[in-house]
Amino acid sequence: MSGISTHVLDTAIGRPARDIGVLLEIETSPGSWKDIARGITDKDGRIAKLFAGPLVAGNYRLRFDVDRYFALQRVPSFYPFVNITFHVEDVAQHYHVPLLLSAFGYSTYRGS
């Protein structure tokens, strides 16, 4: 089943990051993006069905509102947003894009 999902873990506290707003966009032409889905991470830090398709080949971008997340915890942070841009080639696959987050750094990978 194709689609896009995400999961956010706060590595500084070793727990899922709940209530983070996430915007999914698709690139419609070089440098131009269109919003196609929005969601908020649940108590497990997940958005299991952010976009259920149908997918089209192209570039996608996830934008995580981490400034709000850290402000609610009263933790100073360096990044107001985290943007993850990735390419979808096989539209029949599911794309899971996790975010490992702390107030002053982050990393990501293609999950399963």
C-alpha positions as CSV (number, residue, x, y, z in Angstrom):
1,M,0.0,0.0,0.0
2,S,1.5,3.3,-1.0
3,G,1.4,6.4,1.1
4,I,3.5,8.6,3.4
5,S,3.9,8.3,7.2
6,T,6.2,9.8,9.8
7,H,7.4,9.3,13.4
8,V,9.2,11.8,15.6
9,L,11.4,10.8,18.6
10,D,12.8,13.3,21.0
11,T,16.3,11.9,21.5
12,A,17.1,14.3,24.3
13,I,14.4,12.8,26.6
14,G,14.2,9.4,25.0
15,R,10.4,9.6,24.2
16,P,8.1,10.2,21.3
17,A,7.5,13.8,20.4
18,R,3.7,14.4,20.6
19,D,1.7,17.3,19.2
20,I,4.1,18.4,16.5
21,G,2.4,19.9,13.5
22,V,3.6,18.4,10.2
23,L,2.9,19.7,6.7
24,L,3.4,17.6,3.6
25,E,4.1,19.3,0.3
26,I,4.8,18.2,-3.3
27,E,7.0,20.1,-5.7
28,T,4.9,21.2,-8.6
29,S,7.7,22.9,-10.5
30,P,11.3,23.8,-9.6
31,G,11.1,25.8,-6.4
32,S,7.2,25.8,-6.2
33,W,5.5,23.6,-3.6
34,K,1.8,22.7,-3.0
35,D,0.4,21.7,0.4
36,I,-1.2,18.2,0.1
37,A,-1.6,17.0,3.8
38,R,-1.3,18.2,7.4
39,G,-1.3,16.3,10.6
40,I,-0.2,16.3,14.3
41,T,1.9,13.6,15.9
42,D,0.0,11.5,18.3
43,K,1.0,10.3,21.8
44,D,3.5,7.8,20.2
45,G,5.0,10.6,18.0
46,R,3.4,9.1,14.9
47,I,1.3,10.1,12.0
48,A,0.5,6.7,10.5
49,K,-1.5,7.9,7.5
50,L,-0.3,11.4,6.7
51,F,-1.0,10.8,3.0
52,A,-2.8,7.8,1.7
53,G,-2.2,8.5,-1.9
54,P,-2.3,8.1,-4.7
55,L,1.3,9.1,-4.9
56,V,2.9,10.6,-8.0
57,A,6.6,10.5,-8.7
58,G,8.4,13.6,-7.7
59,N,9.9,15.5,-4.8
60,Y,8.1,15.8,-1.5
61,R,8.8,17.8,1.6
62,L,7.8,17.3,5.2
63,R,7.9,20.5,7.4
64,F,7.9,19.9,11.2
65,D,6.9,22.8,13.5
66,V,9.5,22.0,16.2
67,D,9.7,25.6,17.5
68,R,6.1,25.2,18.9
69,Y,7.0,21.8,20.3
70,F,10.0,23.0,22.3
71,A,8.3,26.3,23.3
72,L,5.5,24.3,25.0
73,Q,8.1,22.4,26.9
74,R,10.0,25.6,27.8
75,V,13.1,24.3,26.1
76,P,15.2,26.7,24.0
77,S,15.9,25.3,20.6
78,F,17.9,26.3,17.5
79,Y,15.6,25.2,14.7
80,P,12.1,26.7,14.3
81,F,11.3,24.2,11.6
82,V,12.8,21.0,10.3
83,N,12.3,20.4,6.5
84,I,12.9,17.0,5.1
85,T,12.9,16.8,1.3
86,F,12.8,13.4,-0.4
87,H,12.1,11.8,-3.8
88,V,9.4,9.3,-4.6
89,E,10.1,7.2,-7.6
90,D,8.1,4.0,-7.1
91,V,4.6,5.2,-6.4
92,A,3.5,1.7,-5.3
93,Q,5.7,1.8,-2.2
94,H,5.0,3.2,1.2
95,Y,7.4,5.9,2.4
96,H,8.0,6.2,6.1
97,V,10.2,9.2,7.0
98,P,11.2,9.3,10.7
99,L,12.7,12.3,12.5
100,L,15.1,12.0,15.4
101,L,15.0,15.3,17.2
102,S,16.7,17.3,19.9
103,A,16.7,21.0,20.6
104,F,20.0,21.6,18.8
105,G,20.2,18.8,16.2
106,Y,18.2,16.3,14.2
107,S,18.6,13.4,11.8
108,T,16.4,11.4,9.5
109,Y,16.3,8.2,7.5
110,R,14.1,6.2,5.2
111,G,12.1,3.9,7.5
112,S,9.9,0.9,6.9
